[in-house]
Amino acid sequence: MAENTKRSIWSIHGLPGMLIAVLLLIAVLIFLQLAVVVTYRYGAAAPYDEGPIRDINNVKMIADLEQQRQYSFQSPKSEQ
């Protein structure tokens, strides 16, 4: 068999590859942390839009029992 003579600690598969991967992971972590901070600040300033529910008469009541079941939690169906 031929001996592998192309091994090197400075190749892209060695130490530089590991450093590039670690730096990319740290960059992604910093980006996600900044996104969390920005989202939290936005949510603290404007928690929700209360526009649609300014008047209690604006709320629609679902009177039909079949339509109510459509919006309720469904129990898992058993295999019987």
C-alpha positions as CSV (number, residue, x, y, z in Angstrom):
1,M,0.0,0.0,0.0
2,A,1.1,3.5,-0.7
3,E,1.9,5.6,2.4
4,N,-0.2,8.7,3.0
5,T,2.3,11.5,2.8
6,K,-0.2,14.4,2.6
7,R,-1.0,14.5,6.3
8,S,-0.5,17.9,7.8
9,I,-1.6,19.6,11.0
10,W,-2.1,22.9,9.1
11,S,-4.3,21.4,6.4
12,I,-8.0,22.5,6.3
13,H,-8.9,19.1,7.9
14,G,-6.7,19.7,10.9
15,L,-6.3,22.6,13.3
16,P,-7.5,25.4,10.9
17,G,-10.6,23.4,10.1
18,M,-11.4,23.0,13.8
19,L,-10.7,26.7,14.4
20,I,-13.0,27.7,11.5
21,A,-15.8,25.5,12.8
22,V,-15.4,26.8,16.4
23,L,-15.4,30.4,15.2
24,L,-18.5,29.8,13.1
25,L,-20.3,28.2,16.0
26,I,-19.4,31.2,18.2
27,A,-20.7,33.6,15.5
28,V,-24.0,31.7,15.3
29,L,-24.3,31.8,19.1
30,I,-23.7,35.5,19.2
31,F,-26.2,36.1,16.4
32,L,-28.9,34.1,18.2
33,Q,-28.2,35.8,21.5
34,L,-28.6,39.2,19.9
35,A,-31.8,38.1,18.2
36,V,-33.2,37.0,21.6
37,V,-32.3,40.3,23.2
38,V,-33.9,42.3,20.4
39,T,-37.0,40.2,20.4
40,Y,-37.3,40.5,24.2
41,R,-37.0,44.3,24.1
42,Y,-39.6,44.5,21.4
43,G,-42.0,42.3,23.3
44,A,-41.4,44.3,26.5
45,A,-42.2,47.6,24.7
46,A,-45.3,46.3,22.8
47,P,-46.5,43.0,24.4
48,Y,-49.5,42.5,22.1
49,D,-51.8,44.4,19.8
50,E,-55.1,44.9,21.5
51,G,-56.6,46.5,18.4
52,P,-59.1,43.7,17.6
53,I,-60.5,43.4,21.2
54,R,-61.1,47.1,22.0
55,D,-64.9,46.5,22.2
56,I,-66.5,43.4,23.9
57,N,-69.2,43.5,21.2
58,N,-66.5,42.8,18.6
59,V,-66.0,39.3,19.9
60,K,-67.9,36.6,17.9
61,M,-69.7,33.9,19.8
62,I,-69.7,30.4,18.2
63,A,-73.2,29.1,18.9
64,D,-73.2,26.0,16.9
65,L,-71.9,22.9,18.8
66,E,-70.2,21.4,15.7
67,Q,-68.2,24.6,15.2
68,Q,-67.2,24.7,18.8
69,R,-65.8,21.1,18.5
70,Q,-63.7,22.3,15.6
71,Y,-61.9,24.7,17.8
72,S,-61.6,22.6,21.0
73,F,-58.9,20.2,21.9
74,Q,-59.2,16.8,20.3
75,S,-58.6,13.6,22.3
76,P,-56.4,11.0,20.6
77,K,-58.5,8.4,18.8
78,S,-58.2,4.9,20.1
79,E,-57.7,1.8,17.9
80,Q,-60.9,-0.1,18.7
